[in-house]
Amino acid sequence: MKALLPAFIKRYSMNWEYLLVPIAIFIALLNALLPAALESVNHGLLSAASSGFGHSFVIWFCLLLAICLCRDSSGRSHHSDNLMAFTATSTLFERLLTALLIALIMIPSASLSWIICALLSLLWLKSLTRDSRYRRAALIVFAIAIRDPSCQFFLTFFADQILSFDAWLSGLLLLFSNESFQIESNTISQDNGYSLLILTGCSAFQNLSLALLLWLTLSLYRHQEITTNDGIRAALLIVAVLAVNGTRLALMAINKDWYLFLHDGDGALLIDAFIVLFALLCVRSTSHENQIPQFKQAHFVPARTCLFYRPTEPNRQDQQRCYSAE
């Protein structure tokens, strides 16, 4: 039976309490992902699989990379990659908080499970050393978990400001067209009666959160830390995503054909591909600080590398997409 267990579980099978926080994080992730996944299966297994089981493929991809980091750490003998760190360094308050969060996992709420997962990741993250692969995996899980409640918060309390910004940005691009447009709040209208109503499902905020999550995950998977130059790359990614989404909304506001192509047709897939491409291009390609000089390579055991890749958001916002009217 032990041969079937992951390496890190085998290593600490006699000290199961050291796995408490990672197991709790796994259960919280499961509780957060399952509701949308089960709902999508009701529409057919094939349809559910093609839609990412109610979540963006970026979420599944990022989770896979986090798992790869943990599996790679399990086979290393470095003391920094130590699952016992949390139990050894946590305070009484942190242990009580962990117990409370584990108890709250029993509440069947996806949003609450995301928050619990983020908090547990922070608790585990606090105890891991800077160069630990487990630490990078915990950071990725924290970013995945905090994205959903953050999006819900901002799109609930600042929806008017976010959607008005999307409409304003699209209006700037529409200045280059020959048509006359009127922008009022989150609505773009033409004199011929055609109008585009921008709702949260089509906001740049959703695409931006996924693009940044993908960029952060790939950066942490390839490198030990995020540098100042990485921050500049992230800023360029934000500009690129805003430009792509603004162009999309501007074209959708021109006529019904553009709307159908970019909202429900192949154009939507093309926009997603561009955003993923920009995220990939903004990832630092080399890590000079991690390179080992040639004459020292004989003193190091080569690290195993995982050749897996992986790319979320429940599809609950279908009713909140943009609408066009003539």
N, C-alpha and C positions, 0 to 999 in steps of 0.2 A: 504494500500500500504506500509506503514511504517513497518508493521509487517514482510514483506518479505525482508526488507533491512537488510544487516549485522549490527551487534550490534554497531560497531564503527561509521557507517554512521548515524544510528538513534541518537546516542549520540550527534553528531555534525551537525544534519540536518539543524539547524538554522544558522550555521557558515560554509557554504559550502566552503569558501575560505581557510579554514584550511585543506581541503582535496585536494587542488590543486596539491601539489607535489605528494602524493600517486596516484592520478588519472592519472597524467602525466606519472608516472613510469609504471602504468598499460597499458596505451596506447602505450608507447614505447616498452614494452615487446610484446604487441600484434602485432605491426608493424614488430618487429624482427622475431617473430615466424611464422607469417602467410605465407610469400612467400614460404618457404620450405614445409609447411603443405599443401598449395593449390596445389603445384606441385606434391606432393606425392599422393594426392587424384585423380589426373588424371590417375594414374595407377590402380585405384580401391580402394574402401573404405577399404576392408578387408586387402589388401596389405599395404595400408597406415597406418592402425592401428597397424599391426604387426611390422612395421618398426619405430613406434614412431612418425608418421606424419612428417618424414623428420628430426627428431631430436633424439638424444640419450634419452633413458628412464631415464637416470640419471638427465637430465635437468628437465623433468616433475616432477620427484620425489622431487628434491630440491625446485622447485617452490611450490609444495604442502606443504612441511614442513614450508616454509616461510609464506604461507597463514595461516597455523595452528598456528604459533606464533602470527600473527596479530589477529586472532580470539580469541585466549586465552587472549591476552592483552586487548581486547575490553571489556571483562567482569570483569576486575579487576579495583579496585578503586584507585590504586597507582597513585600518581601524576607524577611519573617518566615516566609512559606509557601515554604520553599526545600528541595527534596529533596536538595540538596547538603550540607545541614547535617551529616549523620552523617559523611560522608567527611572533611569539613573539621575537625571538632572531636573525633573519636574518638581515643582513645589506642591504643597498640600492644596493650595487654591487651584492650581492647574489640574490636579487629579480629580478634585471635586467637580470642577467645570467639565472635565472629560466625562465623568460619570453622568452628569446632568444631560449633556449633549447626547450621550448614548441612549439615555432613557427617552429623550425627545424624538429619537429616530422612529420610535414606534408609532408616532402620529402620522397618519397617511396623508401627507401633504408634500407635493413635489417642490413647491417654493421653499417650505421650511427645510426640507432635506438638502436643498442646494446651500442654504445658509449654514446648516449644521456641518455639511461637508467642508465648506470654506473655513469655518472656525476650527474644526479638527485638523485641517491641513496646516493652519497657522500654528497650532499647538505643537504639532509634530515638527514643523519647520523650525521652530525656535530652538529645538534641541540638536539639530543636525549641523555639522560643520560646513564651512563655506564651500569646500571642494567636494562635498558628498554628492554622488549621483542621486541618492534618495532625496536630497534637498532640492535638486532641480526637478525631480518628479513631483515633489510636494508643491513646488511653485506652479507647475503646470496644472495640477489638479485644483489648486486654489484659484487660478485664473479661469479655469473652466467653470468652477462652481459659482464664483462671484459674478460672472457675466450675466447669467439669467436674472437674478434678483436686481442687479444694477440696471439692466435694460428695463425691467418692469417699473422700477422706481422712477427713472428719468422720463420714460414714456407715459407715466401716469401723472406726475406732478409738473413736468415741463413739456408736455406734448405740444401745446400751442407755440411755444418759442422754437422748438425743434422743427416742427412742420412749417412754420413761417419762414425759418431760415432755408429749408429745402425749396420752398416756393420762390424765395428771393433769389437764391443761387440759380435756379432754373430760369428765372426772368432775365438775369444778366446774360445768359446764353441765348435767350430768345431775341435779344436786341439785334443779333446778327441775321435774323430772318426778316422776310418782307411783310409778315403779318403784324397786325396790331393786337396786343394782349393786355388784359387787365389782371392785376394780381391783388387779391383781397384775402388776407390771412393765409390759409393753406389751399386756396382755390385759384387756378389759372384759367381765365375765360377769354374767348374770342368774340368778335362782333357778330359772327355768323351763328352764335348760339352754342358752339362746341366748348366744353369746359372740362377741366381735369381737377378732381378733388384728391388731394394728397393726404393719405392716412398713414398710421404708424407702420403698417406692413411694408410700405414703400419708402420709408424714411431711410436716409443714409446712415442713421444711427445703427440699424441692425447690421448692415453690411460692414460698417466700420468696426463694430465690436468683434465680428467673426474674423475679419482680416487681421486685426491686431492680435487676436488670440492665436491664429495660425502663425503669424510672424513671431510672436513671443515663444511659442512652443518649439518651432524649428530653431530659433536662436539658442534656446536653452538646451536643446538636444545636441546641437553641434558644438556649443561653447560652454564654458564653466560659468560665465557671468555676462551681464549686460553692461556694455561700456557707454561712454558719452557719445561716441560715434554711432552706436546702435540707436541711441535716442534720436539722432538726426535722421537716420533711416526710417524710424517709426514716424517722424513728422512728415517725411516725404510720402510715406504710405498713406497717411491721413489725407494729405492734399490730393493724392491720386484717386483715392476712393471717393472723396467728395466730388471731384471733377467727373468721374465716371457716372456716379449716381445722378449728379446734376444734369449731365448730358442726356441720360436716359429719361429723366422726367421731362426735360425740355422737348425731346422728340415725341414723347407720349402726349404732350400738350398740343402738338401740331394738328394731328387728325386721328381718326379712329384706327386706320391701318397701322400706324406706328404704335398705337396703344396695344393693339392685339399682338403685334409682333414682339414687343419688348416686355409686355406684362404676362402674357400667357403662352407665347410661342417660343421659337428657337432663340430669339433675341435675349430672353431671360437667361438661358444657359450661357450665351455668349458673354453677357455682362458678368455672370458669376465666374466664368473662366478668366476674364480680364482681372478681376479682383484677386483671384488666387494667384495669377501670374505676377501681379504687382507685389503681393506678399512674399512670394518666393524670391523675387529680384531684390527685395529690401533686406534679405537675410545676409549677414556677413559670411563671405565665402571661405575665408581662411582665418585661422586662430594662431597668430604668431606666438602669443604667450604660452600656448600649449604645445608648441612644436619642440621635439627633443633633438638636441644636436646629434649629428651623425656619429661622433666618436663616443657618445654616451649610451647609444642604443643597446649595447650589449649588457648594460647593468639594469635594464628594465624588462619586465615581462610584458609583452604586447597585450594591450587591452582587447577583449573581445568586442566586436562591433555587431550591432543588430541592423539588419538590412530591411527592416520593416518601415513602412510609411503609413501614416493614417490621417485623413481629414475628418450646426446643431440648432437649434432653437425649435421648440415644438411648433407644429404647424397650426397652433391655435390662433394665429393672426391672419388666417385666410379671410376672415370676415372683416379685417381691418385694412385690406389692401386699397390701392388707389381705384377710383371709379371715374369713368369718363361719361359724359352725357352730350347729346346733340340737341 
